[in-house]
Amino acid sequence: MIKRLPLLLFFFFPKLQAQYFDYSASAVLQGIYSSEEYSPFWMHTNQRGRIDELTTMAGWVNLSGAYIITEDASIKMGIGALYRDGFSDEIQLDEYYLSFENRWLHVFAGRKQRPELYKGLSATNENILWSLNARPLSGVGINIPEPVFFWPEAGLGFKATWEEFVTDEERYVENTRIHHKSFHLVFNKIRNIQLTFGVQHFVQWGGTSPEYGDLPSGFDDYLRVVTGSGIGGEADGSIGEQEINGLGNHLGSYEIYLNTSVSGYDVELIYNTLFEDKSGMMLRNTPDGRYGIYVEDQRQGGWLDAVMYEYYYTRNQSKNTPTSDGKDNYFNNNLYRSGWTYENRILGLPFILLDEDRFRVSHNNIVAHHLGLTGTAFQNYPYKLLTSYRLNYGAKAGTSTPSEKIWSSYLDVQVWQQLVDINIQVGADVSSETASNLGAGIRLSKNFF
């Protein structure tokens, strides 16, 4: 359906013959049964906050519309509602947003679900600090998703992100703000190779503390947050004057991605560090981080369309650094005691676990191997398989031997694709310390238009 646009749009978008409206709607109903109180790890992890450990029934509906301005520019809006039983047992907004998108620029406002990468095979999706484990935060953002080449002859370009979020749930420091930015250089001058390297930076700041009242949140404080002036020596030491002055809880990651293709397969090599203080910024916590490889068949539809292996290691934690600049305590913080969470769910790597009260991080000293596979079985049954083996060594310095060894596995198979899509799921956790946990699920989904 073609609509007449204001004359102002003709000035900015001279090629308007492609203009039209596009709509879509979807609904999902999910049921889960498990042999223990909590469902198996991968049945509730990285589910966009739609399913928690106690969920047995969940459903969500999403509506979206797009005004297509040109072939590569559109204005989009969407809204979604979510219900799940379990810890919350309530109806929530799954998302609500307004955005403008073209090939090189995305701008949004609201609560917007983030895209799933690597066909959902990664344990942490975008990077080690930012997974799909929780509901999206409310905020505004600007993103340059595709490289802009400022020096084409040298094959040099960049990607960047700037986002500001607010928290709206019950947490130790209420109304905590979250600043996020990223910057990556892209190099593609070498034939069949693209190298991307850069940094992610997150900061929790401002808010109201039950001990110190309103924490500084003025413009000068924001500038100090943005520039990283608040990155202290010890990530989780005693609360000193620097922290109370509102400089925030900083998290960061250096990232390297190498993309190439070999014999009809696209290949990506991944490396993420993580840091919370100056010792981590100086890589004194090496080899802590994420190491991965992703391989995707350019010819889709076979038994194996993509495979991903990831290795996660967080055991160093700057242990050989002087105490004034070390002893990392990943995703924890003494001032922002709810840590790197939203609605009692870890925002980053989900192998880092909360305690029984779902308040403080109790396992951030881990080693984990993760494997993901996806394809189509017998030409008719799309599937996804996740399997992980991890060793928990406790929190902060950890122990010399693992306190728990856990193998977690998950299989999702689409068995019906007619009036509705029907997926069957099975999951299992085998632990060295607790009883084995088995789970099964069924998901009914429908895309209406």
KAWO-V787314 format. One record per residue. N is the residue number from 1. PSI is psi as a letter, one per 30 degrees, with the letter a starting at -180 (999 if undefined). OMEGA is omega in whole degrees, 0 to 359 (* if undefined). NEAR is the number of other C-alpha atoms within 10 Angstrom. Layout:
BEGIN
n->N psi->PSI omega->OMEGA near->NEAR
n->N psi->PSI omega->OMEGA near->NEAR
END
This chain:
BEGIN
n->1 psi->k omega->184 near->6
n->2 psi->k omega->179 near->11
n->3 psi->k omega->176 near->9
n->4 psi->k omega->181 near->8
n->5 psi->l omega->172 near->11
n->6 psi->l omega->182 near->8
n->7 psi->f omega->181 near->9
n->8 psi->e omega->181 near->8
n->9 psi->f omega->178 near->12
n->10 psi->e omega->179 near->12
n->11 psi->e omega->183 near->9
n->12 psi->f omega->184 near->9
n->13 psi->i omega->185 near->12
n->14 psi->f omega->182 near->10
n->15 psi->i omega->188 near->13
n->16 psi->g omega->183 near->16
n->17 psi->f omega->181 near->11
n->18 psi->g omega->189 near->13
n->19 psi->k omega->174 near->19
n->20 psi->l omega->177 near->16
n->21 psi->k omega->176 near->16
n->22 psi->k omega->183 near->14
n->23 psi->l omega->173 near->14
n->24 psi->l omega->178 near->13
n->25 psi->k omega->180 near->16
n->26 psi->l omega->177 near->15
n->27 psi->k omega->181 near->18
n->28 psi->k omega->173 near->18
n->29 psi->k omega->187 near->17
n->30 psi->k omega->173 near->20
n->31 psi->k omega->184 near->18
n->32 psi->k omega->171 near->21
n->33 psi->k omega->178 near->21
n->34 psi->l omega->182 near->20
n->35 psi->f omega->178 near->14
n->36 psi->l omega->182 near->13
n->37 psi->e omega->178 near->11
n->38 psi->k omega->176 near->19
n->39 psi->l omega->177 near->27
n->40 psi->l omega->191 near->27
n->41 psi->e omega->187 near->24
n->42 psi->f omega->176 near->23
n->43 psi->f omega->178 near->28
n->44 psi->f omega->184 near->20
n->45 psi->k omega->180 near->24
n->46 psi->h omega->179 near->28
n->47 psi->g omega->176 near->15
n->48 psi->g omega->180 near->18
n->49 psi->g omega->182 near->21
n->50 psi->f omega->182 near->22
n->51 psi->k omega->174 near->30
n->52 psi->a omega->188 near->26
n->53 psi->f omega->183 near->17
n->54 psi->f omega->185 near->20
n->55 psi->k omega->171 near->24
n->56 psi->f omega->179 near->18
n->57 psi->k omega->178 near->19
n->58 psi->l omega->176 near->21
n->59 psi->k omega->178 near->20
n->60 psi->k omega->180 near->20
n->61 psi->k omega->181 near->20
n->62 psi->k omega->177 near->19
n->63 psi->k omega->178 near->18
n->64 psi->l omega->177 near->17
n->65 psi->l omega->180 near->17
n->66 psi->k omega->171 near->20
n->67 psi->j omega->183 near->18
n->68 psi->j omega->183 near->21
n->69 psi->e omega->175 near->23
n->70 psi->a omega->181 near->16
n->71 psi->f omega->182 near->13
n->72 psi->g omega->179 near->11
n->73 psi->k omega->181 near->20
n->74 psi->l omega->171 near->21
n->75 psi->k omega->185 near->18
n->76 psi->l omega->172 near->19
n->77 psi->l omega->182 near->19
n->78 psi->l omega->176 near->20
n->79 psi->k omega->179 near->19
n->80 psi->k omega->178 near->21
n->81 psi->k omega->186 near->16
n->82 psi->k omega->168 near->20
n->83 psi->k omega->173 near->19
n->84 psi->k omega->169 near->24
n->85 psi->a omega->182 near->18
n->86 psi->b omega->182 near->15
n->87 psi->e omega->186 near->12
n->88 psi->e omega->178 near->14
n->89 psi->i omega->182 near->13
n->90 psi->l omega->174 near->10
n->91 psi->k omega->180 near->14
n->92 psi->l omega->171 near->15
n->93 psi->j omega->178 near->15
n->94 psi->e omega->175 near->21
n->95 psi->l omega->171 near->21
n->96 psi->k omega->187 near->20
n->97 psi->l omega->169 near->19
n->98 psi->k omega->184 near->19
n->99 psi->l omega->169 near->19
n->100 psi->k omega->183 near->17
n->101 psi->k omega->164 near->20
n->102 psi->a omega->188 near->17
n->103 psi->e omega->188 near->13
n->104 psi->f omega->183 near->14
n->105 psi->k omega->172 near->17
n->106 psi->k omega->177 near->19
n->107 psi->k omega->181 near->18
n->108 psi->l omega->171 near->20
n->109 psi->k omega->180 near->19
n->110 psi->a omega->178 near->20
n->111 psi->j omega->189 near->22
n->112 psi->k omega->177 near->23
n->113 psi->k omega->181 near->17
n->114 psi->l omega->182 near->14
n->115 psi->k omega->175 near->10
n->116 psi->k omega->181 near->15
n->117 psi->l omega->176 near->12
n->118 psi->h omega->178 near->19
n->119 psi->g omega->179 near->16
n->120 psi->g omega->184 near->19
n->121 psi->f omega->183 near->24
n->122 psi->k omega->175 near->25
n->123 psi->f omega->184 near->31
n->124 psi->g omega->173 near->23
n->125 psi->c omega->191 near->22
n->126 psi->e omega->177 near->16
n->127 psi->l omega->187 near->21
n->128 psi->f omega->182 near->24
n->129 psi->f omega->192 near->24
n->130 psi->j omega->184 near->19
n->131 psi->a omega->176 near->23
n->132 psi->g omega->187 near->26
n->133 psi->f omega->183 near->26
n->134 psi->l omega->173 near->25
n->135 psi->k omega->179 near->24
n->136 psi->k omega->177 near->20
n->137 psi->l omega->175 near->20
n->138 psi->k omega->179 near->18
n->139 psi->a omega->178 near->19
n->140 psi->l omega->181 near->19
n->141 psi->l omega->174 near->18
n->142 psi->k omega->185 near->19
n->143 psi->k omega->170 near->18
n->144 psi->j omega->191 near->20
n->145 psi->f omega->180 near->15
n->146 psi->k omega->183 near->15
n->147 psi->k omega->170 near->18
n->148 psi->j omega->187 near->17
n->149 psi->j omega->180 near->17
n->150 psi->f omega->177 near->11
n->151 psi->i omega->186 near->11
n->152 psi->e omega->182 near->12
n->153 psi->e omega->179 near->8
n->154 psi->f omega->181 near->12
n->155 psi->h omega->183 near->14
n->156 psi->k omega->176 near->18
n->157 psi->a omega->180 near->18
n->158 psi->l omega->169 near->20
n->159 psi->l omega->183 near->21
n->160 psi->l omega->178 near->20
n->161 psi->k omega->173 near->18
n->162 psi->j omega->184 near->16
n->163 psi->k omega->176 near->18
n->164 psi->k omega->183 near->18
n->165 psi->l omega->172 near->21
n->166 psi->k omega->176 near->19
n->167 psi->k omega->184 near->20
n->168 psi->g omega->181 near->14
n->169 psi->l omega->175 near->12
n->170 psi->k omega->178 near->12
n->171 psi->l omega->187 near->20
n->172 psi->e omega->173 near->18
n->173 psi->j omega->185 near->25
n->174 psi->l omega->177 near->20
n->175 psi->h omega->175 near->19
n->176 psi->k omega->175 near->23
n->177 psi->l omega->179 near->19
n->178 psi->k omega->175 near->23
n->179 psi->k omega->178 near->21
n->180 psi->k omega->172 near->19
n->181 psi->l omega->176 near->19
n->182 psi->l omega->176 near->19
n->183 psi->k omega->181 near->17
n->184 psi->k omega->170 near->20
n->185 psi->k omega->180 near->18
n->186 psi->k omega->180 near->22
n->187 psi->k omega->181 near->21
n->188 psi->g omega->182 near->18
n->189 psi->f omega->179 near->14
n->190 psi->k omega->184 near->10
n->191 psi->k omega->174 near->7
n->192 psi->g omega->178 near->10
n->193 psi->k omega->169 near->15
n->194 psi->k omega->181 near->16
n->195 psi->k omega->179 near->19
n->196 psi->k omega->178 near->21
n->197 psi->k omega->182 near->18
n->198 psi->a omega->187 near->18
n->199 psi->k omega->169 near->18
n->200 psi->k omega->180 near->23
n->201 psi->k omega->176 near->22
n->202 psi->k omega->176 near->25
n->203 psi->k omega->166 near->25
n->204 psi->k omega->183 near->24
n->205 psi->l omega->180 near->29
n->206 psi->a omega->180 near->28
n->207 psi->a omega->182 near->22
n->208 psi->j omega->181 near->18
n->209 psi->k omega->176 near->19
n->210 psi->f omega->180 near->10
n->211 psi->e omega->189 near->9
n->212 psi->g omega->180 near->10
n->213 psi->a omega->182 near->12
n->214 psi->k omega->177 near->16
n->215 psi->k omega->184 near->20
n->216 psi->k omega->182 near->18
n->217 psi->h omega->178 near->19
n->218 psi->l omega->183 near->10
n->219 psi->e omega->178 near->9
n->220 psi->e omega->178 near->10
n->221 psi->e omega->178 near->19
n->222 psi->e omega->179 near->19
n->223 psi->e omega->179 near->13
n->224 psi->e omega->176 near->15
n->225 psi->e omega->184 near->25
n->226 psi->e omega->183 near->17
n->227 psi->f omega->179 near->10
n->228 psi->g omega->180 near->17
n->229 psi->f omega->183 near->15
n->230 psi->g omega->179 near->21
n->231 psi->j omega->186 near->22
n->232 psi->a omega->181 near->22
n->233 psi->e omega->185 near->19
n->234 psi->k omega->188 near->20
n->235 psi->e omega->185 near->27
n->236 psi->h omega->179 near->22
n->237 psi->a omega->179 near->18
n->238 psi->l omega->182 near->11
n->239 psi->j omega->181 near->11
n->240 psi->a omega->184 near->10
n->241 psi->e omega->181 near->9
n->242 psi->e omega->183 near->13
n->243 psi->e omega->182 near->19
n->244 psi->f omega->179 near->17
n->245 psi->g omega->169 near->15
n->246 psi->g omega->181 near->23
n->247 psi->f omega->166 near->27
n->248 psi->l omega->178 near->32
n->249 psi->j omega->187 near->28
n->250 psi->k omega->173 near->26
n->251 psi->k omega->180 near->24
n->252 psi->l omega->180 near->23
n->253 psi->k omega->167 near->24
n->254 psi->k omega->186 near->21
n->255 psi->k omega->173 near->21
n->256 psi->k omega->176 near->18
n->257 psi->k omega->177 near->17
n->258 psi->k omega->181 near->18
n->259 psi->k omega->177 near->18
n->260 psi->l omega->175 near->15
n->261 psi->k omega->182 near->15
n->262 psi->j omega->173 near->10
n->263 psi->h omega->177 near->7
n->264 psi->g omega->179 near->10
n->265 psi->k omega->172 near->16
n->266 psi->k omega->185 near->15
n->267 psi->k omega->175 near->19
n->268 psi->k omega->173 near->20
n->269 psi->k omega->190 near->18
n->270 psi->k omega->172 near->17
n->271 psi->k omega->174 near->20
n->272 psi->k omega->167 near->23
n->273 psi->l omega->168 near->27
n->274 psi->k omega->179 near->28
n->275 psi->l omega->178 near->28
n->276 psi->f omega->182 near->29
n->277 psi->a omega->185 near->24
n->278 psi->e omega->179 near->16
n->279 psi->e omega->177 near->25
n->280 psi->e omega->177 near->27
n->281 psi->e omega->179 near->17
n->282 psi->g omega->178 near->10
n->283 psi->g omega->178 near->15
n->284 psi->f omega->175 near->19
n->285 psi->g omega->176 near->24
n->286 psi->k omega->19 near->17
n->287 psi->g omega->182 near->17
n->288 psi->k omega->178 near->23
n->289 psi->a omega->182 near->22
n->290 psi->k omega->177 near->22
n->291 psi->k omega->185 near->19
n->292 psi->l omega->173 near->19
n->293 psi->k omega->179 near->19
n->294 psi->k omega->181 near->21
n->295 psi->k omega->181 near->21
n->296 psi->k omega->178 near->21
n->297 psi->k omega->179 near->19
n->298 psi->f omega->176 near->13
n->299 psi->j omega->185 near->10
n->300 psi->l omega->175 near->12
n->301 psi->g omega->180 near->17
n->302 psi->a omega->179 near->16
n->303 psi->e omega->182 near->16
n->304 psi->j omega->180 near->18
n->305 psi->e omega->182 near->19
n->306 psi->l omega->176 near->23
n->307 psi->k omega->179 near->23
n->308 psi->k omega->173 near->24
n->309 psi->k omega->178 near->20
n->310 psi->k omega->176 near->22
n->311 psi->k omega->180 near->19
n->312 psi->k omega->182 near->23
n->313 psi->k omega->179 near->21
n->314 psi->h omega->188 near->25
n->315 psi->f omega->183 near->26
n->316 psi->e omega->177 near->20
n->317 psi->h omega->178 near->28
n->318 psi->h omega->187 near->25
n->319 psi->f omega->181 near->17
n->320 psi->g omega->180 near->12
n->321 psi->k omega->177 near->15
n->322 psi->k omega->188 near->12
n->323 psi->f omega->180 near->13
n->324 psi->f omega->184 near->12
n->325 psi->g omega->184 near->20
n->326 psi->b omega->183 near->24
n->327 psi->i omega->180 near->24
n->328 psi->l omega->178 near->32
n->329 psi->i omega->192 near->26
n->330 psi->k omega->175 near->23
n->331 psi->g omega->174 near->30
n->332 psi->l omega->175 near->25
n->333 psi->k omega->183 near->23
n->334 psi->e omega->178 near->16
n->335 psi->e omega->177 near->23
n->336 psi->i omega->194 near->22
n->337 psi->f omega->175 near->18
n->338 psi->f omega->175 near->25
n->339 psi->a omega->183 near->25
n->340 psi->i omega->183 near->25
n->341 psi->l omega->169 near->22
n->342 psi->k omega->184 near->20
n->343 psi->h omega->177 near->19
n->344 psi->h omega->175 near->21
n->345 psi->k omega->178 near->22
n->346 psi->k omega->178 near->27
n->347 psi->f omega->182 near->26
n->348 psi->b omega->183 near->23
n->349 psi->j omega->186 near->22
n->350 psi->f omega->174 near->23
n->351 psi->f omega->174 near->22
n->352 psi->j omega->193 near->20
n->353 psi->l omega->175 near->22
n->354 psi->l omega->177 near->22
n->355 psi->a omega->184 near->10
n->356 psi->f omega->178 near->9
n->357 psi->f omega->180 near->8
n->358 psi->h omega->183 near->15
n->359 psi->e omega->182 near->19
n->360 psi->l omega->176 near->20
n->361 psi->k omega->181 near->26
n->362 psi->f omega->178 near->19
n->363 psi->j omega->173 near->22
n->364 psi->g omega->177 near->28
n->365 psi->j omega->192 near->27
n->366 psi->l omega->166 near->24
n->367 psi->k omega->184 near->20
n->368 psi->k omega->170 near->19
n->369 psi->k omega->182 near->18
n->370 psi->k omega->180 near->21
n->371 psi->k omega->176 near->21
n->372 psi->k omega->179 near->24
n->373 psi->k omega->173 near->23
n->374 psi->l omega->180 near->26
n->375 psi->a omega->179 near->21
n->376 psi->j omega->181 near->18
n->377 psi->k omega->177 near->15
n->378 psi->h omega->175 near->10
n->379 psi->f omega->186 near->10
n->380 psi->f omega->190 near->13
n->381 psi->i omega->176 near->17
n->382 psi->k omega->182 near->21
n->383 psi->l omega->171 near->20
n->384 psi->k omega->180 near->21
n->385 psi->k omega->175 near->20
n->386 psi->k omega->175 near->22
n->387 psi->k omega->186 near->21
n->388 psi->k omega->173 near->22
n->389 psi->k omega->185 near->18
n->390 psi->l omega->178 near->21
n->391 psi->k omega->179 near->22
n->392 psi->k omega->179 near->24
n->393 psi->g omega->180 near->23
n->394 psi->a omega->183 near->22
n->395 psi->l omega->178 near->20
n->396 psi->c omega->184 near->22
n->397 psi->e omega->178 near->17
n->398 psi->a omega->179 near->19
n->399 psi->l omega->180 near->13
n->400 psi->f omega->177 near->9
n->401 psi->l omega->183 near->10
n->402 psi->k omega->176 near->16
n->403 psi->f omega->180 near->14
n->404 psi->k omega->173 near->15
n->405 psi->k omega->186 near->18
n->406 psi->k omega->170 near->19
n->407 psi->k omega->180 near->19
n->408 psi->k omega->181 near->22
n->409 psi->l omega->185 near->23
n->410 psi->k omega->178 near->21
n->411 psi->k omega->177 near->20
n->412 psi->k omega->181 near->22
n->413 psi->k omega->174 near->20
n->414 psi->j omega->187 near->20
n->415 psi->f omega->182 near->14
n->416 psi->k omega->184 near->15
n->417 psi->h omega->181 near->13
n->418 psi->c omega->181 near->8
n->419 psi->e omega->172 near->9
n->420 psi->l omega->173 near->15
n->421 psi->k omega->180 near->15
n->422 psi->k omega->177 near->19
n->423 psi->k omega->175 near->20
n->424 psi->k omega->181 near->17
n->425 psi->k omega->171 near->20
n->426 psi->k omega->180 near->21
n->427 psi->l omega->180 near->25
n->428 psi->k omega->170 near->23
n->429 psi->k omega->174 near->22
n->430 psi->j omega->187 near->17
n->431 psi->k omega->177 near->17
n->432 psi->f omega->187 near->13
n->433 psi->f omega->183 near->10
n->434 psi->l omega->180 near->11
n->435 psi->k omega->176 near->11
n->436 psi->k omega->184 near->16
n->437 psi->k omega->179 near->19
n->438 psi->k omega->180 near->20
n->439 psi->l omega->177 near->21
n->440 psi->k omega->180 near->20
n->441 psi->l omega->174 near->19
n->442 psi->k omega->181 near->18
n->443 psi->k omega->174 near->20
n->444 psi->k omega->182 near->17
n->445 psi->l omega->182 near->19
n->446 psi->k omega->170 near->17
n->447 psi->j omega->189 near->14
n->448 psi->e omega->177 near->11
n->449 psi->999 omega->* near->9
END
